[in-house]
Amino acid sequence: MKRFLKSQKGFTLVEVIVVAVIVAILAAVAIPLYNGYVTSSRQNVVQNAAGAAASFCAAARNSGTIPTVDVTARTITGAQNTIFNFPVGVTMSLGGAGSIPAGGTVTATDTTPPGYNATQNW
């Protein structure tokens, strides 16, 4: 009987609890950091999309074309059928009705909650 008990191997309850506490501490630190990175990343995507779309619209307008938005196709069309594709999860709108004057506004909206907005003039 003694021989059987000596050959058993494994972790003690104290060792398992220590490891569980360490994992919980790491999770408590990592999860808020990760959420912060995701939030700032979404904000950056929306801001960058608005800036890129504004640049695209300004170039299209300078070449004599009025840019148009197709929300279904997720595109903005400019001069000579050039197309700007906006990112997944972001919707775009161009300020103005009908003929958009030089110096219009592009608004990008993140459709993922909580939903971030960015506006860029061109």
Residue pairs with C-beta under 8 A, 6 or more apart in sequence:
42 110
42 112
42 116
43 110
43 116
43 118
45 87
45 89
45 90
45 110
46 90
46 108
46 109
46 110
46 116
46 117
46 118
47 108
47 118
49 86
49 87
49 90
49 92
49 108
49 118
50 92
50 106
50 107
50 108
50 118
50 119
50 120
51 118
51 120
52 84
53 76
53 84
53 86
53 92
53 106
53 108
53 120
54 106
54 120
54 121
54 122
55 122
56 67
56 76
56 78
56 82
56 84
57 67
57 76
57 78
57 94
57 100
57 104
57 106
57 122
58 102
58 122
59 78
59 79
60 66
60 67
60 78
60 79
60 82
61 67
61 100
61 102
61 104
61 122
62 102
63 78
63 79
63 80
64 79
65 78
65 79
65 80
66 99
66 100
67 76
67 77
67 78
67 94
67 100
68 76
68 77
68 94
69 75
69 76
69 92
69 93
69 94
70 76
70 77
71 91
71 92
74 85
74 86
74 88
75 83
75 84
75 85
75 86
76 83
76 84
76 86
76 92
76 94
77 83
77 84
78 84
86 92
86 108
89 110
89 111
89 112
90 108
90 109
90 110
90 111
91 108
91 109
91 111
92 106
92 107
92 108
92 109
93 106
93 107
93 109
94 100
94 104
94 105
94 106
94 107
95 104
95 105
95 106
95 107
96 104
96 105
102 122
103 121
103 122
104 121
104 122
105 119
105 120
105 121
105 122
106 119
106 120
106 121
106 122
107 117
107 118
107 119
108 117
108 118
108 119
108 120
109 115
109 116
109 117
110 116
110 117
